[in-house]
Amino acid sequence: MAAPDDRLDERIAALVRRDRLLAIGSTVAMWVVLVFVFLVSAPSVPGAALVVVLGLAMLALGGLNTASALALIRRYRAAQDQVYRPDIENLDAKRALRARAGGAS
């Protein structure tokens, strides 16, 4: 049988993996939307210079958002105990309170 701390570490690791996948998935989705909007709107932009500006704006927006997602993943991985342990403990306390309240009625 695993010690409670081992089980908590497993739950934290699972949350870190889930949040990492969600961050990567939403970043990929953002890039798909940005490229789609660029490709759809570029033909209606009057002038090649504005298409270049639109493309640079897309790259800047996507690049900054990607960098922030990567920073978030690194920060959460480095401080995973501080980030996830209080959430898990609060969820467990709420679950225990609900179980006691359900059994008392």
C-alpha positions as CSV (number, residue, x, y, z in Angstrom):
1,M,0.0,0.0,0.0
2,A,1.3,3.4,-0.9
3,A,2.0,6.0,1.7
4,P,-0.4,9.0,1.7
5,D,2.5,11.3,0.6
6,D,3.3,9.0,-2.3
7,R,-0.4,9.0,-3.3
8,L,-0.5,12.8,-3.1
9,D,2.7,13.0,-5.2
10,E,1.0,10.8,-7.8
11,R,-2.1,13.0,-7.9
12,I,0.1,16.1,-8.2
13,A,2.0,14.6,-11.1
14,A,-1.2,13.7,-12.8
15,L,-2.5,17.2,-12.5
16,V,0.8,18.6,-13.8
17,R,0.6,16.3,-16.8
18,R,-3.1,17.2,-17.4
19,D,-2.4,21.0,-17.2
20,R,0.7,20.6,-19.5
21,L,-1.4,18.8,-22.1
22,L,-4.1,21.5,-21.9
23,A,-1.6,24.3,-22.3
24,I,0.0,22.6,-25.3
25,G,-3.4,21.8,-26.8
26,S,-4.7,25.3,-26.4
27,T,-1.5,26.8,-27.8
28,V,-1.7,24.5,-30.9
29,A,-5.4,25.5,-31.3
30,M,-4.4,29.2,-31.0
31,W,-1.8,28.8,-33.8
32,V,-4.4,27.0,-36.0
33,V,-6.9,29.8,-35.5
34,L,-4.2,32.5,-36.1
35,V,-3.0,30.9,-39.3
36,F,-6.6,30.4,-40.4
37,V,-7.6,34.0,-39.8
38,F,-4.4,35.2,-41.5
39,L,-5.1,33.1,-44.6
40,V,-8.7,34.0,-44.8
41,S,-8.2,37.8,-44.3
42,A,-5.0,38.3,-46.3
43,P,-6.7,38.3,-49.7
44,S,-9.0,41.1,-48.6
45,V,-6.2,43.3,-47.3
46,P,-5.5,46.2,-49.6
47,G,-1.8,46.1,-50.3
48,A,1.1,43.8,-49.8
49,A,2.6,46.0,-47.1
50,L,-0.5,45.5,-44.9
51,V,-0.3,41.7,-45.5
52,V,3.2,41.8,-44.1
53,V,2.1,43.8,-41.1
54,L,-0.8,41.4,-40.5
55,G,1.6,38.5,-40.7
56,L,4.1,40.1,-38.3
57,A,1.3,40.9,-35.9
58,M,0.1,37.3,-36.1
59,L,3.7,36.0,-35.4
60,A,4.1,38.5,-32.5
61,L,0.8,37.6,-30.9
62,G,1.4,33.8,-31.3
63,G,5.0,34.1,-30.2
64,L,4.2,36.0,-27.0
65,N,1.3,33.7,-26.1
66,T,3.4,30.6,-26.8
67,A,6.2,32.0,-24.6
68,S,3.7,32.7,-21.8
69,A,2.3,29.2,-22.0
70,L,5.9,27.7,-21.9
71,A,6.7,29.9,-18.9
72,L,3.5,28.8,-17.2
73,I,4.4,25.1,-17.7
74,R,7.9,25.7,-16.4
75,R,6.6,27.6,-13.4
76,Y,4.0,25.0,-12.5
77,R,6.5,22.2,-12.9
78,A,9.0,24.0,-10.6
79,A,6.5,24.9,-8.0
80,Q,4.1,22.0,-8.4
81,D,3.9,21.3,-4.7
82,Q,3.0,24.9,-3.9
83,V,0.5,25.1,-6.7
84,Y,-1.3,21.8,-6.5
85,R,-1.1,20.5,-2.9
86,P,-3.4,23.2,-1.4
87,D,-6.0,22.5,-4.2
88,I,-5.9,18.7,-3.6
89,E,-6.1,19.2,0.2
90,N,-9.1,21.5,-0.1
91,L,-10.8,19.1,-2.5
92,D,-10.2,16.2,-0.1
93,A,-11.6,18.2,2.8
94,K,-14.7,19.2,0.8
95,R,-15.2,15.6,-0.2
96,A,-14.9,14.4,3.4
97,L,-17.3,17.1,4.6
98,R,-19.8,16.1,2.0
99,A,-19.4,12.4,2.9
100,R,-20.0,13.2,6.6
101,A,-23.0,15.4,5.8
102,G,-24.5,12.8,3.5
103,G,-24.0,10.0,6.1
104,A,-25.5,12.2,8.9
105,S,-28.8,12.9,7.2
